[in-house]
Amino acid sequence: MSKPNKRRIRMDQFKAQITEQVLPDDALIPVELSEDVTVYIKIPILLDEEDDFLERLQACTTQKDVALVILSGGDADPEEQWKQWQLAGYDGVDLVKLFNSERAAAEDRLKAFRYKG
């Protein structure tokens, strides 16, 4: 007969650690465009079940549509964030490159995550 596993997981600690080490609960990554301008890109890792981010992203038909979905997280207006992005001299290709890079980095952090209970 095997011994029962005495290891316990505390969900509050687990959630805190995964939020700190992998990605915040809101899945937003702040991107500083200048000292006083920050935009937020949303990364589709560990999203709530009700979040339609991926469906909206797949439905995009233009570069601007993609940008507005990627910049749609949080309280900031996606249109305003897109304007700020462009005013800083960046385009939709830059945004998609950053989005893909940050998504891959978050996936790597998730794969490497180990709960330290």
Residue pairs with C-beta under 8 A, 6 or more apart in sequence:
7 117
8 117
9 115
9 117
10 117
13 115
13 117
14 115
14 117
15 25
17 113
17 115
17 116
18 46
18 113
18 115
19 25
21 109
21 113
22 45
22 46
22 106
22 109
22 110
22 113
23 29
23 43
23 45
23 46
23 106
23 109
23 110
25 46
26 73
26 74
27 42
27 43
27 44
27 45
27 46
27 47
27 53
27 73
28 40
28 41
28 42
28 43
28 73
28 74
29 40
29 41
29 42
29 43
29 102
30 38
30 39
30 40
31 38
31 39
31 40
31 41
31 98
32 38
33 39
33 84
33 85
33 88
33 90
34 88
37 84
37 88
39 71
39 76
39 81
39 84
39 85
40 71
40 73
40 74
40 76
40 81
41 70
41 71
41 73
41 95
41 98
41 99
41 102
42 53
42 69
42 70
42 71
42 72
42 73
42 74
43 99
43 102
43 103
43 106
44 53
44 54
44 57
44 103
45 103
45 106
45 107
45 110
46 110
47 53
47 54
53 69
53 72
56 69
56 72
57 66
57 69
57 70
59 65
60 66
60 69
63 91
63 92
63 93
64 82
64 92
66 92
66 95
66 96
67 78
67 82
67 85
67 92
67 95
68 78
68 79
68 82
69 78
70 95
70 96
70 99
71 78
71 81
71 82
71 85
71 95
72 78
85 94
85 95
